[in-house]
Amino acid sequence: MTMTAETTSSERSTAVAVRLEGVAKTFGDTGRNTGTVVALDRLDLTVAPGEFVCVLGASGCGKSTLLNIVAGLDEPTTGTVTRDTARPAMMFQDSALMPWLSAVRNVELPLRLNGFGRSARRATALELLDLVRLSDAAGKRPHELSGGMRQRVALARALAATHQREGERGRALLLMDEPFAALDAITRDVLQAELQRIHRRTGTAVLFVTHDVREAVRLGERIVLLSSRPGRVVAEWRNDGHGEDFRHALTEEINARLREAISTHGTP
């Protein structure tokens, strides 16, 4: 398994991991138009191969709905979704590990479901646990691990889900729904740094949902702000990371736009 993937700027400009065009999602009885909730409306978003995109927005703005649509777990009411990925993988706040399986067998699970042989999936799982710095915990079950360690195993498992068999086509895409929100501040800081390292190492495209502006500025190469419900893209920033002063100014600017988006909740 090759863990290093480089994506050139020309590839990013012409190819996509996923593209959403005019996507809307309405829940409820659209025929009667009663009790309906418009979660997303006229949403356009593209994630390039290897790009790390953070999606910000207030609670209820449709961030999780967006991830479900990108993952193929739900379909848009209108609009189109174009994916160049065999299997988008998702990671949540809860690690959702199988409690009766060891760490290595949890990581093996998506590989097993995708048809990998025993020796190949064990080798890949061990390599991924080494990538998240949990080689020594391969044989431990989830109850023997800290919260941060469980999330590392969940990250390794998500990366395993993007792994392709020989001859398969498609780009790796990792979908993350506030994966560090339930962790304490110190553990969250450590895992953010680890995620940055792993992203640089693997070249996996990441669509990362958060409500934490500082987290988005630390992690995202591009930051996308959704309006309050219905969710639409109302602003984007390219995060070139030019020092602490740049990041501080960017954080303040995004906070101001987020407050503005929240204040216009429900405005068509």
Secondary structure, 3 states (H helix, E strand, C coil): CCCCCCCCHHHHHHCCCEEEEEEEEEEEECCCCEEEEEEEEEEEEEECCCCEEEEECCCCCCHHHHHHHHHCCCCCCEEEEEECCCCCEEECCCCCCCCCCCHHHHHHHHHHHCCCCHHHHHHHHHHHHHHCCCHHHCCCCHHHCCHHHHHHHHHHHHHHHCCCCCCCCCCCEEEEECCCCCCCHHHHHHHHHHHHHHHHHHCCEEEEEECCHHHHHHHCCEEEEECCCCECEEEEEECCCCHHHHHHHHHHHHHHHHHHHHHCCCCC
